[in-house]
Amino acid sequence: MNKINDNLLIKLAEGNLEGVKKKEIERLIKTNKSIKKRYDKYKRTLLLLNNFGKRLEIRKETNKPTLVNKMPKIIKSTNIIKIEDFLAKKAV
């Protein structure tokens, strides 16, 4: 098994590969530089994504919305009232 599918390398990097295939691929990673380079790239990418996810969760926790102490401005006249007045004048 000299050619390894990228999906197998990703599964190994995620820790989702077990058994004989795992051992065989780990042996090939140790002996083949191009396979090791591809595996390392996937492993680094997974670590970066994991760290990004953790930072995003921390950021969400610190940026919780605060309660508004001011009452929102109440609009005194709405378009519905203006339209009603317009139609009332038009009908007369």
C-alpha positions in Angstrom: 0.0 0.0 0.0 2.1 2.9 -1.3 -0.7 5.2 -2.3 -2.8 6.4 0.6 -6.2 8.1 0.1 -6.4 11.6 1.7 -9.5 10.5 3.5 -7.6 7.8 5.4 -4.9 10.4 6.4 -7.6 12.7 7.6 -9.3 9.9 9.6 -6.0 9.1 11.2 -5.3 12.7 12.0 -8.7 12.9 13.6 -8.1 9.7 15.6 -10.9 7.9 13.9 -8.9 5.1 12.4 -8.1 1.8 14.2 -6.7 -1.6 13.8 -4.5 -3.0 11.1 -5.0 0.0 8.7 -3.9 2.4 11.4 -0.7 0.6 12.0 0.0 0.1 8.3 -0.5 3.8 7.6 1.6 4.9 10.6 4.4 2.7 9.3 4.1 4.3 5.8 4.1 7.8 7.4 7.4 6.9 9.1 9.0 5.7 5.9 7.5 7.9 3.2 8.3 11.7 3.3 5.5 12.8 1.0 2.9 10.8 3.0 4.3 12.3 6.2 4.1 15.8 4.8 0.4 15.3 3.8 -0.4 13.8 7.2 1.3 16.7 9.0 -0.6 19.2 6.9 -3.9 17.6 7.9 -2.9 17.3 11.6 -1.9 21.0 11.7 -5.2 22.0 10.0 -7.2 20.1 12.5 -5.3 21.7 15.4 -5.9 25.2 14.0 -9.6 24.5 13.5 -9.8 23.2 17.1 -8.1 26.2 18.5 -10.2 28.6 16.4 -13.4 26.9 17.7 -12.2 27.3 21.3 -11.4 30.9 20.9 -14.8 31.5 19.2 -16.6 30.0 22.1 -14.6 32.1 24.6 -15.4 35.2 22.5 -19.1 34.3 22.5 -19.1 34.1 26.3 -17.4 37.4 26.8 -19.6 39.3 24.3 -22.9 38.5 25.8 -25.5 41.2 25.1 -26.3 43.5 27.9 -29.8 44.7 28.9 -30.9 48.0 27.7 -31.7 50.4 30.5 -33.4 53.0 28.3 -36.9 52.6 27.0 -37.1 52.6 23.2 -38.4 55.7 21.6 -42.2 55.3 21.0 -43.3 56.6 17.6 -46.4 58.9 18.1 -47.9 58.5 14.7 -47.7 55.5 12.5 -48.2 55.1 8.8 -51.4 53.2 9.4 -53.0 56.3 11.1 -51.8 58.5 8.2 -53.3 56.2 5.6 -56.5 56.0 7.6 -56.8 59.8 7.6 -56.0 60.0 3.9 -58.6 57.4 3.0 -61.2 59.1 5.3 -60.6 62.5 3.5 -60.7 60.9 0.1 -64.1 59.2 0.7 -65.7 62.4 1.9 
